[in-house]
Amino acid sequence: MTSLENALPAVEHRVRVSIEPAAAFELFTQRISTWWPFKGHSCFGDQALDVQFEPFCGGAVTEVARDGVRMPWGTLIEWSPPDGFAMRWFPGLDDQHATLLRVRFVAVAGGTQVSVHHSDWEGRGAQAAAKREQYDGGWPATLAAFRVAAEHCTGEQA
């Protein structure tokens, strides 16, 4: 078998929200601290304060702790508001362990479908299968938190 045949499948999850794509994109990238489940899905846990996106290709995505310490989450390789973004994802790790994360925002009747496509697990080496399984379980909870936040934006300026 070739390495392509041995590749782990991408993790893919979707959620529909009742806000427009531009508002959903802004909520996901610029107001992530209002909804991201830091306790189980961050480098700093309960001490996490924010995640900051430098809004351009090559820009850093960085988690910020309450004491100001910063930890890289990744590097943007695509920045296309309101359609989506893609990044090399390596929260708290060296970038040689990066996976590929793509998030898309597509207009649908009554709102937006947000799609997460997380792939290239081989960068995680011997832990690739376990990490893929972990994220396959984590993305639904994360997107559920996003949906709740988006529903609070309905009728408001997002």
DSSP file (Angstrom, degrees, kcal/mol; ACC not computed):
  #  RESIDUE AA STRUCTURE BP1 BP2  ACC     N-H-->O    O-->H-N    N-H-->O    O-->H-N    TCO  KAPPA ALPHA  PHI   PSI    X-CA   Y-CA   Z-CA
    1    1 A M              0   0    0      0, 0.0     2,-0.1     0, 0.0     0, 0.0   0.000 360.0 360.0 360.0 145.5    0.0    0.0    0.0
    2    2 A T     >  -     0   0    0      1,-0.1     4,-1.3     5,-0.0     3,-0.2  -0.409 360.0-107.1 -82.2 166.0    1.1    3.5   -0.7
    3    3 A S  H  > S+     0   0    0      1,-0.2     4,-0.5     2,-0.2    -1,-0.1   0.834 121.9  58.4 -63.4 -30.0    1.2    6.2    2.1
    4    4 A L  H >4 S+     0   0    0      1,-0.2     3,-0.9     2,-0.2    -1,-0.2   0.904 104.8  49.6 -64.5 -40.0   -1.9    7.7    0.5
    5    5 A E  H 34 S+     0   0    0      1,-0.2    -1,-0.2    -3,-0.2    -2,-0.2   0.778 111.3  50.3 -68.5 -26.1   -3.8    4.5    0.9
    6    6 A N  H 3< S+     0   0    0     -4,-1.3    -1,-0.2     2,-0.1    -2,-0.2   0.511  84.5 121.8 -87.7  -5.9   -2.6    4.4    4.6
    7    7 A A    <<  -     0   0    0     -3,-0.9     3,-0.1    -4,-0.5    -3,-0.1  -0.274  67.9-116.8 -62.4 140.2   -3.7    8.0    5.3
    8    8 A L        -     0   0    0      1,-0.1   112,-0.3     0, 0.0   113,-0.3  -0.533  36.9-104.4 -73.4 142.9   -6.3    8.4    8.0
    9    9 A P        -     0   0    0      0, 0.0    -1,-0.1     0, 0.0   112,-0.1  -0.295  39.6 -98.6 -67.5 153.9   -9.6    9.8    6.8
   10   10 A A        -     0   0    0      1,-0.1     2,-0.6    -3,-0.1   109,-0.2  -0.327  29.4-119.6 -66.6 151.9  -10.4   13.4    7.5
   11   11 A V  E     -A  118   0A   0    107,-3.2   107,-3.1     2,-0.0     2,-0.4  -0.858  37.8-175.8 -89.0 126.2  -12.6   14.4   10.4
   12   12 A E  E     +A  117   0A   0     -2,-0.6     2,-0.3   105,-0.2   105,-0.2  -0.989  11.2 160.2-132.8 127.7  -15.7   16.2    9.0
   13   13 A H  E     -A  116   0A   0    103,-1.9   103,-3.2    -2,-0.4     2,-0.3  -0.984  13.9-164.8-142.7 152.8  -18.5   17.8   11.0
   14   14 A R  E     -A  115   0A   0     -2,-0.3     2,-0.3   101,-0.2   101,-0.2  -0.946   5.8-174.3-136.7 155.6  -21.2   20.4   10.2
   15   15 A V  E     -A  114   0A   0     99,-2.0    99,-3.4    -2,-0.3     2,-0.4  -0.986  17.0-140.2-146.7 144.5  -23.6   22.6   12.0
   16   16 A R  E     -A  113   0A   0     -2,-0.3     2,-0.3    97,-0.2    97,-0.2  -0.892  21.6-177.3-105.2 136.5  -26.3   24.9   10.7
   17   17 A V  E     -A  112   0A   0     95,-2.8    95,-2.8    -2,-0.4     7,-0.1  -0.913  32.3-124.7-129.8 158.6  -26.9   28.3   12.4
   18   18 A S  S    S+     0   0    0     -2,-0.3     2,-0.3    93,-0.2    93,-0.1  -0.049  80.3  90.2 -98.9  32.9  -29.4   31.0   11.7
   19   19 A I  S    S-     0   0    0     93,-0.1    -2,-0.2   135,-0.1   135,-0.1  -0.890  84.2 -95.6-119.7 158.3  -27.0   33.9   11.1
   20   20 A E     >  -     0   0    0     -2,-0.3     4,-2.4     1,-0.1     3,-0.4  -0.253  38.3-104.7 -69.7 158.5  -25.6   34.9    7.8
   21   21 A P  H  > S+     0   0    0      0, 0.0     4,-3.0     0, 0.0     5,-0.2   0.863 118.7  53.5 -53.7 -41.7  -22.1   33.7    6.7
   22   22 A A  H  > S+     0   0    0      1,-0.2     4,-2.1     2,-0.2     5,-0.1   0.913 112.2  44.6 -62.4 -41.1  -20.3   37.0    7.5
   23   23 A A  H  > S+     0   0    0     -3,-0.4     4,-2.4     2,-0.2    -1,-0.2   0.885 113.9  50.0 -69.1 -38.4  -21.7   37.1   11.0
   24   24 A A  H  X S+     0   0    0     -4,-2.4     4,-2.5     2,-0.2    -2,-0.2   0.914 111.0  49.3 -66.0 -42.5  -20.8   33.4   11.5
   25   25 A F  H  X S+     0   0    0     -4,-3.0     4,-2.3    -5,-0.2     5,-0.3   0.929 112.5  47.8 -60.8 -45.8  -17.3   33.9   10.2
   26   26 A E  H  X>S+     0   0    0     -4,-2.1     4,-2.6    -5,-0.2     5,-1.1   0.903 112.1  49.2 -64.2 -42.2  -16.8   36.9   12.5
   27   27 A L  H  X5S+     0   0    0     -4,-2.4     4,-0.5     3,-0.2     7,-0.2   0.912 113.6  46.9 -62.6 -42.8  -18.2   35.0   15.5
   28   28 A F  H  <5S+     0   0    0     -4,-2.5    -2,-0.2    -5,-0.2    -1,-0.2   0.872 127.1  24.0 -68.7 -37.4  -15.9   32.0   14.8
   29   29 A T  H  <5S+     0   0    0     -4,-2.3    24,-0.4    -5,-0.2    -2,-0.2   0.805 131.3  29.9-103.5 -32.9  -12.7   34.0   14.3
   30   30 A Q  H  <5S+     0   0    0     -4,-2.6    -3,-0.2    -5,-0.3     3,-0.1   0.650 128.5  33.9-105.8 -17.9  -13.0   37.4   16.1
   31   31 A R  S ><<S+     0   0    0     -5,-1.1     3,-1.8    -4,-0.5     4,-0.3  -0.064  73.6 128.4-125.8  32.9  -15.3   36.5   19.0
   32   32 A I  G >>  +     0   0    0     19,-0.3     4,-2.9     1,-0.3     3,-1.6   0.787  64.7  67.7 -60.6 -29.6  -14.1   32.9   19.6
   33   33 A S  G 34 S+     0   0    0      1,-0.3    -1,-0.3    18,-0.2     5,-0.1   0.696  91.0  64.0 -66.8 -16.6  -13.6   33.7   23.3
   34   34 A T  G <4 S+     0   0    0     -3,-1.8    -1,-0.3    -7,-0.2    -2,-0.2   0.614 124.2   7.8 -81.3 -11.3  -17.3   34.1   23.8
   35   35 A W  T <4 S+     0   0    0     -3,-1.6    -2,-0.2    -4,-0.3    -3,-0.1   0.583  87.7 116.7-142.7 -22.2  -18.1   30.5   22.9
   36   36 A W     <  -     0   0    0     -4,-2.9     2,-2.1    -5,-0.1     3,-0.2  -0.330  67.3-123.8 -61.4 133.4  -15.0   28.2   22.5
   37   37 A P    >>  +     0   0    0      0, 0.0     4,-1.4     0, 0.0     3,-0.8  -0.492  39.8 171.6 -78.9  76.9  -15.0   25.4   25.2
   38   38 A F  T 34  +     0   0    0     -2,-2.1     7,-0.3     1,-0.2     4,-0.3   0.832  61.7  72.8 -56.8 -37.1  -11.6   26.3   26.6
   39   39 A K  T 34 S+     0   0    0      1,-0.3    -1,-0.2    -3,-0.2     3,-0.2   0.878 118.3  13.8 -51.8 -45.6  -11.9   23.9   29.6
   40   40 A G  T <4 S+     0   0    0     -3,-0.8    -1,-0.3     1,-0.2    -2,-0.2   0.486 130.0  50.6-107.5  -4.0  -11.4   20.8   27.5
   41   41 A H  S  < S+     0   0    0     -4,-1.4     2,-0.3    -3,-0.2    -2,-0.2  -0.336  93.3  68.5-136.4  53.1  -10.2   22.2   24.2
   42   42 A S  S    S-     0   0    0     -4,-0.3     4,-0.1    -3,-0.2    31,-0.0  -0.969  75.5-114.1-158.0 171.5   -7.3   24.5   24.8
   43   43 A C  S    S+     0   0    0     -2,-0.3    -1,-0.1     1,-0.1    22,-0.0   0.829 115.0  36.6 -78.5 -34.7   -3.7   24.7   25.9
   44   44 A F  S >  S-     0   0    0      1,-0.3     3,-2.1    27,-0.1    -1,-0.1   0.451  86.3-164.4-103.0  -2.6   -4.4   26.7   29.1
   45   45 A G  G >  S+     0   0    0     -7,-0.3     3,-1.9     1,-0.3    -1,-0.3  -0.304  75.3   3.9  58.2-128.5   -7.7   25.2   30.2
   46   46 A D  G 3  S+     0   0    0      1,-0.3    -1,-0.3    -7,-0.2    -7,-0.1   0.675 131.4  60.6 -64.3 -17.5   -9.5   27.3   32.7
   47   47 A Q  G <  S+     0   0    0     -3,-2.1    19,-2.8    -9,-0.1    -1,-0.3   0.480  77.8 115.5 -89.3  -2.7   -6.8   30.0   32.4
   48   48 A A  E <   +B   65   0A   0     -3,-1.9    17,-0.3    17,-0.2     3,-0.1  -0.435  34.4 172.4 -68.9 140.5   -7.5   30.6   28.7
   49   49 A L  E     -     0   0A   0     15,-3.1     2,-0.3     1,-0.4    16,-0.2   0.720  55.1 -18.6-114.7 -41.6   -8.8   34.0   27.9
   50   50 A D  E     -B   64   0A   0     14,-1.7    14,-3.0   -18,-0.0    -1,-0.4  -0.967  43.9-130.6-160.7 166.6   -8.9   34.3   24.1
   51   51 A V  E     -B   63   0A   0     -2,-0.3     2,-0.5    12,-0.3   -19,-0.3  -0.996  27.7-156.5-127.7 128.5   -7.7   33.1   20.7
   52   52 A Q  E     -B   62   0A   0     10,-3.1    10,-2.4    -2,-0.4     2,-0.5  -0.908   4.2-158.8-113.6 132.9   -6.5   35.7   18.3
   53   53 A F  E     -B   61   0A   0     -2,-0.5     8,-0.2   -24,-0.4     7,-0.1  -0.926  14.3-143.9-105.9 125.4   -6.4   35.4   14.5
   54   54 A E        -     0   0    0      6,-2.4     2,-2.5    -2,-0.5     5,-0.2  -0.839  31.4-132.0 -83.3 110.7   -4.0   37.6   12.5
   55   55 A P  S    S+     0   0    0      0, 0.0     2,-0.3     0, 0.0    24,-0.1  -0.308  70.5  70.5 -79.3  66.1   -6.4   38.0    9.6
   56   56 A F  S >  S-     0   0    0     -2,-2.5     3,-2.6    22,-0.1    20,-0.2  -0.966  93.6 -76.0-164.7 158.5   -4.2   37.2    6.6
   57   57 A C  T 3  S+     0   0    0     -2,-0.3    20,-0.2     1,-0.3     3,-0.1  -0.418 123.2  24.9 -60.4 131.6   -2.4   34.3    4.9
   58   58 A G  T 3  S+     0   0    0     18,-3.3    -1,-0.3     1,-0.3    19,-0.1   0.283  94.3 138.3  92.2  -8.7    0.6   33.5    7.0
   59   59 A G    <   -     0   0    0     -3,-2.6    17,-3.2    -5,-0.2    -1,-0.3  -0.352  53.4-115.7 -71.0 150.0   -1.0   35.0   10.1
   60   60 A A  E     - C   0  75A   0     15,-0.2    -6,-2.4    -3,-0.1     2,-0.5  -0.541  12.2-150.2 -83.9 149.1   -0.7   33.4   13.5
   61   61 A V  E     -BC  53  74A   0     13,-2.5    12,-3.4    -8,-0.2    13,-1.6  -0.993  29.3-179.3-116.2 120.7   -3.5   31.9   15.4
   62   62 A T  E     -BC  52  72A   0    -10,-2.4   -10,-3.1    -2,-0.5     2,-0.4  -0.970  27.0-140.0-133.1 132.6   -2.6   32.2   19.1
   63   63 A E  E     -BC  51  71A   0      8,-3.0     8,-2.4    -2,-0.4     2,-0.5  -0.730  22.0-154.2 -85.7 139.6   -4.3   31.3   22.4
   64   64 A V  E     -BC  50  70A   0    -14,-3.0   -15,-3.1    -2,-0.4   -14,-1.7  -0.967   3.1-147.1-119.6 128.8   -3.8   33.8   25.1
   65   65 A A  E >   -B   48   0A   0      4,-3.0     3,-2.1    -2,-0.5   -17,-0.2  -0.458  32.2-103.9 -87.3 164.8   -3.9   33.0   28.9
   66   66 A R  T 3  S+     0   0    0    -19,-2.8   -18,-0.1     1,-0.3    -1,-0.1   0.793 122.7  54.2 -58.3 -29.9   -5.2   35.3   31.6
   67   67 A D  T 3  S-     0   0    0    -20,-0.2    -1,-0.3     2,-0.1     3,-0.1   0.366 123.1-104.4 -88.4   6.7   -1.7   36.0   32.6
   68   68 A G  S <  S+     0   0    0     -3,-2.1    -2,-0.1     1,-0.3     2,-0.1   0.317  73.0 142.8  91.6  -8.0   -0.8   37.1   29.1
   69   69 A V        -     0   0    0     -5,-0.1    -4,-3.0     1,-0.0     2,-0.3  -0.414  38.1-148.3 -65.5 142.3    1.2   34.0   28.1
   70   70 A R  E     -C   64   0A   0     -6,-0.2    -6,-0.2    -3,-0.1    -1,-0.0  -0.875  15.6-171.2-117.9 147.1    0.7   33.0   24.5
   71   71 A M  E     -C   63   0A   0     -8,-2.4    -8,-3.0    -2,-0.3     2,-0.1  -0.997  27.7-117.6-136.4 129.9    0.6   29.6   22.9
   72   72 A P  E     +C   62   0A   0      0, 0.0    20,-3.0     0, 0.0    21,-0.3  -0.410  26.0 178.3 -68.6 140.4    0.5   29.0   19.1
   73   73 A W  E     -     0   0A   0    -12,-3.4    17,-3.1     1,-0.4     2,-0.3   0.618  59.8 -68.5-105.3 -26.8   -2.5   27.2   17.7
   74   74 A G  E     -CD  61  89A   0    -13,-1.6   -13,-2.5    15,-0.3     2,-0.4  -0.993  44.5 -80.8 165.3-171.5   -1.4   27.4   14.1
   75   75 A T  E     -CD  60  88A   0     13,-1.7    13,-2.8    -2,-0.3     2,-0.2  -0.997  38.4-120.7-130.8 129.6   -0.7   29.4   11.0
   76   76 A L  E     + D   0  87A   0    -17,-3.2   -18,-3.3    -2,-0.4    11,-0.3  -0.506  28.7 173.8 -70.7 131.4   -3.3   30.6    8.5
   77   77 A I  E    S+     0   0A   0      9,-2.7     2,-0.3     1,-0.4    10,-0.2   0.456  74.8  27.5-112.5  -8.9   -2.8   29.3    4.9
   78   78 A E  E     + D   0  86A   0      8,-1.8     8,-1.9   -22,-0.1     2,-0.4  -0.960  58.1 178.7-150.9 135.5   -6.1   30.7    3.6
   79   79 A W  E     + D   0  85A   0     -2,-0.3     6,-0.2     6,-0.2   -22,-0.2  -0.897  17.5 152.8-139.0 106.5   -8.1   33.7    4.8
   80   80 A S  E >>  - D   0  84A   0      4,-2.5     4,-1.7    -2,-0.4     3,-1.5  -0.537  36.8-133.6-139.7  67.8  -11.2   34.3    2.8
   81   81 A P  T 34 S+     0   0    0      0, 0.0   -59,-0.1     0, 0.0    -2,-0.1  -0.404  82.4   9.7 -65.4 142.3  -14.0   36.1    4.7
   82   82 A P  T 34 S+     0   0    0      0, 0.0   -57,-0.1     0, 0.0     3,-0.1  -0.940 126.9  57.0 -94.3  12.4  -16.9   35.3    4.8
   83   83 A D  T <4 S-     0   0    0     -3,-1.5    22,-2.7     1,-0.2     2,-0.3   0.838 108.7 -85.7 -75.9 -33.9  -16.3   32.0    3.0
   84   84 A G  E  <  -DE  80 104A   0     -4,-1.7    -4,-2.5    20,-0.2     2,-0.3  -0.970  30.3-113.5 158.7-174.7  -13.8   30.4    5.3
   85   85 A F  E     -DE  79 103A   0     18,-2.1    18,-2.8    -2,-0.3     2,-0.3  -0.966  12.3-154.1-150.2 162.4  -10.3   29.9    6.4
   86   86 A A  E     +DE  78 102A   0     -8,-1.9    -9,-2.7    -2,-0.3    -8,-1.8  -0.987  17.7 176.2-139.0 149.0   -7.7   27.1    6.5
   87   87 A M  E     -DE  76 101A   0     14,-2.6    14,-2.7    -2,-0.3     2,-0.7  -0.994  40.5-109.9-150.4 154.5   -4.7   26.7    8.8
   88   88 A R  E     -DE  75 100A   0    -13,-2.8   -13,-1.7    -2,-0.3     2,-0.6  -0.823  46.5-149.2 -79.5 119.0   -1.9   24.5    9.7
   89   89 A W  E     +DE  74  99A   0     10,-2.8    10,-2.2    -2,-0.7   -15,-0.3  -0.845  40.7 141.6-105.0 117.0   -3.2   23.4   13.2
   90   90 A F    >   -     0   0    0    -17,-3.1     3,-2.4    -2,-0.6   -16,-0.2  -0.302  29.6-164.7-148.9  58.4   -0.7   22.6   15.9
   91   91 A P  T 3  S-     0   0    0      0, 0.0   -18,-0.3     0, 0.0     3,-0.1  -0.259  78.6 -11.8 -57.4 117.2   -2.0   23.9   19.2
   92   92 A G  T 3  S+     0   0    0    -20,-3.0     2,-0.2     1,-0.3   -19,-0.1   0.532 119.9  98.5  74.4   7.0    0.8   23.9   21.8
   93   93 A L  S <  S-     0   0    0     -3,-2.4    -1,-0.3   -21,-0.3     2,-0.2  -0.665  84.0 -87.3-118.4 172.0    3.1   21.9   19.5
   94   94 A D    >   -     0   0    0     -2,-0.2     3,-2.2     1,-0.1    -1,-0.1  -0.549  44.8-114.2 -72.5 147.2    5.9   22.5   17.1
   95   95 A D  G >  S+     0   0    0      1,-0.3     3,-1.6    -2,-0.2    -1,-0.1   0.651 109.8  77.0 -64.6 -13.3    4.6   23.2   13.6
   96   96 A Q  G 3  S+     0   0    0      1,-0.3    -1,-0.3    -6,-0.1    -6,-0.0   0.679  92.7  54.9 -67.6 -14.2    6.2   20.0   12.3
   97   97 A H  G <  S+     0   0    0     -3,-2.2    -1,-0.3    27,-0.1    -2,-0.2   0.125  84.9 139.9-100.7  18.4    3.2   18.2   14.0
   98   98 A A    <   -     0   0    0     -3,-1.6    25,-0.3    -8,-0.1     2,-0.2  -0.280  34.6-164.6 -69.3 146.5    0.6   20.3   12.2
   99   99 A T  E     -E   89   0A   0    -10,-2.2   -10,-2.8    24,-0.1     2,-0.5  -0.636  30.1-104.0-109.5 177.5   -2.6   18.9   10.8
  100  100 A L  E     -EF  88 119A   0     19,-2.8    19,-2.9    -2,-0.2     2,-0.5  -0.934  33.0-172.1-111.3 124.5   -4.8   20.8    8.2
  101  101 A L  E     -EF  87 118A   0    -14,-2.7   -14,-2.6    -2,-0.5     2,-0.4  -0.968   3.2-177.8-117.8 125.5   -7.9   22.5    9.4
  102  102 A R  E     -EF  86 117A   0     15,-2.5    15,-2.7    -2,-0.5     2,-0.4  -0.987   3.1-172.2-121.0 131.7  -10.4   24.0    7.0
  103  103 A V  E     -EF  85 116A   0    -18,-2.8   -18,-2.1    -2,-0.4     2,-0.3  -0.992   7.7-170.1-124.8 126.8  -13.6   25.8    8.2
  104  104 A R  E     -EF  84 115A   0     11,-2.4    11,-2.2    -2,-0.4     2,-0.5  -0.885  13.9-158.2-119.9 148.2  -16.2   26.9    5.6
  105  105 A F  E     - F   0 114A   0    -22,-2.7     2,-0.5    -2,-0.3     9,-0.2  -0.961  18.4-179.9-126.9 109.0  -19.3   29.1    6.0
  106  106 A V  E     - F   0 113A   0      7,-2.5     7,-3.1    -2,-0.5     2,-0.2  -0.942  28.8-119.6-119.6 128.3  -21.9   28.5    3.3
  107  107 A A  E     + F   0 112A   0     -2,-0.5     2,-0.3     5,-0.2     5,-0.3  -0.430  39.6 169.3 -64.0 132.5  -25.2   30.4    3.0
  108  108 A V  E >   - F   0 111A   0      3,-2.2     3,-2.6    -2,-0.2     2,-0.1  -0.882  50.0 -63.1-134.6 167.2  -28.2   28.1    3.2
  109  109 A A  T 3  S+     0   0    0     -2,-0.3     3,-0.1     1,-0.3     0, 0.0  -0.327 125.0   6.6 -54.4 122.5  -31.9   28.9    3.6
  110  110 A G  T 3  S-     0   0    0      1,-0.2     2,-0.3    -2,-0.1    -1,-0.3   0.543 134.5 -32.6  82.9   7.3  -32.3   30.6    6.9
  111  111 A G  E <  S- F   0 108A   0     -3,-2.6    -3,-2.2   -93,-0.1     2,-0.4  -0.927  86.1 -35.4 158.7-131.3  -28.6   31.0    7.8
  112  112 A T  E     -AF  17 107A   0    -95,-2.8   -95,-2.8    -2,-0.3     2,-0.6  -0.992  28.5-142.4-141.0 139.0  -25.3   29.3    7.4
  113  113 A Q  E     -AF  16 106A   0     -7,-3.1    -7,-2.5    -2,-0.4     2,-0.6  -0.929  21.3-157.6 -98.6 124.8  -23.8   25.8    7.3
  114  114 A V  E     -AF  15 105A   0    -99,-3.4   -99,-2.0    -2,-0.6     2,-0.4  -0.908  10.7-167.6-103.7 123.5  -20.5   25.7    9.0
  115  115 A S  E     -AF  14 104A   0    -11,-2.2   -11,-2.4    -2,-0.6     2,-0.5  -0.940   9.7-160.7-118.4 133.2  -18.3   22.8    7.9
  116  116 A V  E     -AF  13 103A   0   -103,-3.2  -103,-1.9    -2,-0.4     2,-0.5  -0.952   7.7-178.2-110.8 127.9  -15.1   21.6    9.6
  117  117 A H  E     -AF  12 102A   0    -15,-2.7   -15,-2.5    -2,-0.5     2,-0.5  -0.964   6.1-179.3-125.9 110.3  -12.7   19.5    7.6
  118  118 A H  E     +AF  11 101A   0   -107,-3.1  -107,-3.2    -2,-0.5   -17,-0.2  -0.952  19.4 142.7-119.3 117.6   -9.7   18.4    9.7
  119  119 A S  E     + F   0 100A   0    -19,-2.9   -19,-2.8    -2,-0.5  -109,-0.1  -0.650  27.4  75.8-140.4-170.8   -7.1   16.2    7.9
  120  120 A D    >   +     0   0    0   -112,-0.3     3,-1.2   -21,-0.2    -1,-0.1   0.921  46.1 166.5  62.2  50.2   -3.4   15.3    7.4
  121  121 A W  G >   +     0   0    0   -113,-0.3     3,-2.5     1,-0.3     4,-0.1   0.656  55.3  86.7 -68.5 -17.7   -3.1   13.4   10.7
  122  122 A E  G >  S+     0   0    0      1,-0.3     3,-2.1     2,-0.2    -1,-0.3   0.752  73.0  73.2 -59.2 -24.1    0.2   11.9    9.7
  123  123 A G  G <  S+     0   0    0     -3,-1.2    -1,-0.3     1,-0.3    -2,-0.1   0.677  87.3  64.4 -62.4 -16.4    2.0   14.9   11.1
  124  124 A R  G X  S-     0   0    0     -3,-2.5     3,-1.6     1,-0.3    -1,-0.3   0.375  92.0-159.5 -89.8   4.3    1.1   13.6   14.5
  125  125 A G  G X   +     0   0    0     -3,-2.1     3,-2.1     1,-0.3     4,-0.3  -0.236  66.3   0.3  60.8-136.1    3.3   10.5   14.0
  126  126 A A  G 3  S+     0   0    0      1,-0.3     3,-0.3     2,-0.1    -1,-0.3   0.699 135.7  54.4 -62.8 -20.5    2.6    7.5   16.2
  127  127 A Q  G <> S+     0   0    0     -3,-1.6     4,-2.8     1,-0.2    -1,-0.3   0.338  77.0 106.0 -93.9   6.6   -0.2    9.3   17.9
  128  128 A A  H <> S+     0   0    0     -3,-2.1     4,-2.7     1,-0.2     5,-0.2   0.910  79.2  44.9 -56.4 -50.2   -2.0   10.2   14.6
  129  129 A A  H  > S+     0   0    0     -3,-0.3     4,-2.2    -4,-0.3    -1,-0.2   0.910 115.6  47.4 -64.3 -41.7   -4.9    7.7   15.0
  130  130 A A  H  > S+     0   0    0     -4,-0.3     4,-2.2     2,-0.2    -1,-0.2   0.903 113.5  47.8 -66.4 -40.8   -5.5    8.5   18.6
  131  131 A K  H  X S+     0   0    0     -4,-2.8     4,-2.6     2,-0.2     5,-0.2   0.904 110.0  52.7 -67.0 -40.6   -5.5   12.3   17.9
  132  132 A R  H  X S+     0   0    0     -4,-2.7     4,-2.3    -5,-0.3    -2,-0.2   0.933 110.9  47.4 -59.2 -45.2   -7.8   11.8   15.0
  133  133 A E  H  X S+     0   0    0     -4,-2.2     4,-1.5     2,-0.2    -1,-0.2   0.898 110.5  52.7 -62.5 -41.0  -10.3    9.9   17.2
  134  134 A Q  H  X S+     0   0    0     -4,-2.2     4,-1.6     1,-0.2     3,-0.2   0.932 112.7  43.5 -60.3 -47.0  -10.0   12.6   19.9
  135  135 A Y  H  X S+     0   0    0     -4,-2.6     4,-2.7     1,-0.2    -1,-0.2   0.842 106.9  60.1 -70.1 -32.4  -10.8   15.4   17.5
  136  136 A D  H  < S+     0   0    0     -4,-2.3    -1,-0.2    -5,-0.2    -2,-0.2   0.846 112.9  40.1 -63.4 -31.3  -13.6   13.4   15.9
  137  137 A G  H  X S+     0   0    0     -4,-1.5     4,-0.6    -3,-0.2    -2,-0.2   0.761 117.1  49.9 -83.1 -27.4  -15.2   13.4   19.3
  138  138 A G  H  X S+     0   0    0     -4,-1.6     4,-2.1     1,-0.2    -2,-0.2   0.836  96.8  64.4 -83.4 -35.2  -14.3   17.0   20.2
  139  139 A W  H  X S+     0   0    0     -4,-2.7     4,-3.0     1,-0.2     5,-0.3   0.884  97.4  55.8 -62.0 -39.5  -15.5   18.9   17.1
  140  140 A P  H  > S+     0   0    0      0, 0.0     4,-2.0     0, 0.0    -1,-0.2   0.924 110.6  45.3 -59.1 -41.7  -19.2   18.1   17.6
  141  141 A A  H  X S+     0   0    0     -4,-0.6     4,-1.9     2,-0.2    -2,-0.2   0.893 113.8  50.0 -66.7 -38.5  -19.1   19.6   21.2
  142  142 A T  H  X S+     0   0    0     -4,-2.1     4,-2.0     1,-0.2    -1,-0.2   0.927 112.1  46.5 -65.5 -45.0  -17.2   22.6   19.9
  143  143 A L  H  X S+     0   0    0     -4,-3.0     4,-2.5     1,-0.2    -1,-0.2   0.834 108.5  56.6 -68.0 -31.3  -19.6   23.2   17.0
  144  144 A A  H  X S+     0   0    0     -4,-2.0     4,-2.1    -5,-0.3    -1,-0.2   0.910 107.2  48.7 -64.0 -41.1  -22.5   22.7   19.5
  145  145 A A  H  X S+     0   0    0     -4,-1.9     4,-2.1     1,-0.2    -2,-0.2   0.892 110.8  51.2 -64.3 -39.1  -21.1   25.5   21.6
  146  146 A F  H  X S+     0   0    0     -4,-2.0     4,-2.8     2,-0.2    -2,-0.2   0.918 107.5  52.8 -62.2 -43.6  -20.7   27.6   18.4
  147  147 A R  H  X S+     0   0    0     -4,-2.5     4,-2.4     1,-0.2    -2,-0.2   0.919 108.2  50.4 -59.3 -44.8  -24.4   27.0   17.5
  148  148 A V  H  X S+     0   0    0     -4,-2.1     4,-1.3     1,-0.2    -1,-0.2   0.931 112.5  47.0 -59.6 -46.2  -25.5   28.2   21.0
  149  149 A A  H  X S+     0   0    0     -4,-2.1     4,-0.7     1,-0.2    -2,-0.2   0.899 111.5  51.2 -63.0 -40.5  -23.5   31.4   20.6
  150  150 A A  H >X S+     0   0    0     -4,-2.8     3,-0.9     1,-0.2     4,-0.7   0.880 105.5  55.2 -65.8 -36.8  -24.8   31.9   17.1
  151  151 A E  H >< S+     0   0    0     -4,-2.4     3,-0.5     1,-0.3    -1,-0.2   0.820 103.3  55.9 -66.6 -29.2  -28.4   31.5   18.2
  152  152 A H  H 3< S+     0   0    0     -4,-1.3    -1,-0.3     1,-0.2    -2,-0.2   0.691 102.9  57.4 -72.4 -17.7  -27.8   34.3   20.8
  153  153 A C  H X< S+     0   0    0     -3,-0.9     3,-3.2    -4,-0.7    -1,-0.2   0.664  76.6 117.4 -84.2 -17.2  -26.7   36.5   17.9
  154  154 A T  T << S+     0   0    0     -4,-0.7     3,-0.1    -3,-0.5  -135,-0.1  -0.295  89.3   8.4 -56.4 123.3  -30.0   36.1   16.1
  155  155 A G  T 3  S+     0   0    0      1,-0.3    -1,-0.3    -2,-0.1     2,-0.2   0.375 117.9  92.4  85.8  -5.4  -31.6   39.5   15.9
  156  156 A E  S <  S-     0   0    0     -3,-3.2     2,-0.7     2,-0.0    -1,-0.3  -0.674  90.8 -94.7-110.9 168.5  -28.4   41.2   17.2
  157  157 A Q              0   0    0     -2,-0.2    -3,-0.1     1,-0.1     0, 0.0  -0.786 360.0 360.0 -79.2 117.4  -25.4   42.7   15.4
  158  158 A A              0   0    0     -2,-0.7    -1,-0.1    -5,-0.1    -4,-0.1   0.477 360.0 360.0 -74.5 360.0  -23.0   39.7   15.4
